[in-house]
Amino acid sequence: EPDPTALAMAHRIVEAAEDKKASDIMLLDVRALTAVTDYFIICSGQSERQLGAVADGIAEGLKEGGVLPIGREGGSNAHWVLLDFGAAIVHVMAPPEREFYQLEKLWADATLLVHVQ
């Protein structure tokens, strides 16, 4: 059974990414595939500025609900930002990096819960 708190947090992340105009947002349920996290959220930003705005918007949106990231790696200048919220891990990527790493294919056996084009 999914943890309702973790699932609600994952949906809040998707909403925050949408608010900052992230594109190709995917919410994957990876509970059956890894013990590291329950959910992966993968999304794209079209510029370094937007990558930072999406990551900051997600962090701020969850902070308002009392949830802080455990860690943050990368940066908009690296064209990839990772936010670790424990039960959910967020990847905000520039399109070339997303195409190169193809996380969706790496986790192809995960259940796709949400896909916002």
C-alpha positions as CSV (number, residue, x, y, z in Angstrom):
1,E,0.0,0.0,0.0
2,P,1.3,3.5,-0.8
3,D,2.0,5.9,2.0
4,P,-0.7,8.5,1.6
5,T,1.6,11.3,2.9
6,A,4.4,10.4,0.5
7,L,2.0,10.2,-2.4
8,A,0.4,13.6,-1.5
9,M,3.9,15.1,-1.3
10,A,4.7,13.7,-4.8
11,H,1.6,15.3,-6.2
12,R,2.4,18.6,-4.5
13,I,5.8,18.4,-6.3
14,V,4.1,17.9,-9.6
15,E,1.8,20.9,-9.0
16,A,4.8,23.1,-8.0
17,A,6.6,22.1,-11.1
18,E,3.6,22.9,-13.2
19,D,3.3,26.3,-11.5
20,K,6.8,27.1,-12.7
21,K,6.0,26.0,-16.2
22,A,8.2,22.9,-16.2
23,S,7.6,20.6,-19.2
24,D,7.2,16.9,-19.7
25,I,6.5,16.2,-16.0
26,M,6.5,12.6,-15.0
27,L,5.6,11.0,-11.7
28,L,6.8,7.5,-11.4
29,D,6.0,5.0,-8.6
30,V,9.2,3.1,-8.0
31,R,8.3,1.4,-4.7
32,A,8.5,-2.1,-6.3
33,L,11.9,-1.4,-7.9
34,T,14.1,0.3,-5.3
35,A,14.3,0.8,-1.5
36,V,15.9,4.3,-2.0
37,T,12.6,6.2,-2.5
38,D,8.9,5.7,-3.3
39,Y,8.5,8.2,-6.2
40,F,10.6,9.9,-8.9
41,I,9.5,13.1,-10.4
42,I,11.3,14.0,-13.7
43,C,10.7,17.3,-15.5
44,S,12.4,19.6,-17.9
45,G,13.2,23.3,-17.9
46,Q,14.1,25.2,-21.1
47,S,16.9,27.4,-19.7
48,E,19.3,27.6,-16.8
49,R,17.1,30.3,-15.3
50,Q,13.9,28.1,-15.6
51,L,15.7,25.1,-14.1
52,G,16.6,27.1,-11.0
53,A,13.1,28.6,-10.8
54,V,11.5,25.1,-11.0
55,A,13.8,23.6,-8.4
56,D,13.4,26.7,-6.1
57,G,9.6,26.7,-6.6
58,I,9.3,23.0,-5.6
59,A,11.5,23.5,-2.5
60,E,9.5,26.6,-1.5
61,G,6.2,25.0,-2.2
62,L,7.0,22.0,0.1
63,K,8.6,24.3,2.7
64,E,5.2,26.0,3.1
65,G,3.8,22.6,4.0
66,G,6.7,22.0,6.5
67,V,8.7,19.7,4.3
68,L,12.4,20.5,3.6
69,P,14.6,18.6,1.2
70,I,17.2,16.2,2.7
71,G,19.6,17.2,-0.1
72,R,20.0,19.2,-3.2
73,E,22.6,18.4,-5.9
74,G,23.6,19.9,-9.2
75,G,22.5,23.4,-10.2
76,S,21.0,25.2,-13.0
77,N,24.5,25.8,-14.5
78,A,25.0,22.0,-14.5
79,H,21.7,21.6,-16.4
80,W,20.4,19.2,-13.8
81,V,19.1,19.8,-10.3
82,L,18.2,16.9,-8.0
83,L,16.0,17.5,-4.9
84,D,15.8,14.6,-2.4
85,F,12.7,14.7,-0.2
86,G,13.2,11.1,1.1
87,A,10.0,9.5,-0.2
88,A,10.3,11.5,-3.4
89,I,13.3,12.4,-5.5
90,V,13.0,15.2,-8.1
91,H,15.1,15.5,-11.2
92,V,14.8,18.9,-13.0
93,M,16.8,18.6,-16.2
94,A,17.6,20.5,-19.4
95,P,16.3,18.7,-22.5
96,P,19.7,17.6,-23.8
97,E,20.7,16.1,-20.4
98,R,17.3,14.4,-20.1
99,E,17.6,12.9,-23.6
100,F,21.2,11.7,-22.7
101,Y,20.4,10.1,-19.4
102,Q,16.9,8.8,-20.3
103,L,15.8,8.2,-16.8
104,E,12.3,7.3,-18.0
105,K,13.8,4.3,-19.9
106,L,16.1,3.4,-17.0
107,W,12.9,3.2,-14.8
108,A,10.7,1.8,-17.5
109,D,9.2,-0.8,-15.2
110,A,8.0,1.8,-12.8
111,T,4.3,2.7,-12.8
112,L,3.6,6.0,-14.5
113,L,1.1,7.9,-12.2
114,V,1.1,11.3,-13.9
115,H,2.4,12.6,-17.2
116,V,1.9,16.4,-17.9
117,Q,3.1,17.3,-21.3
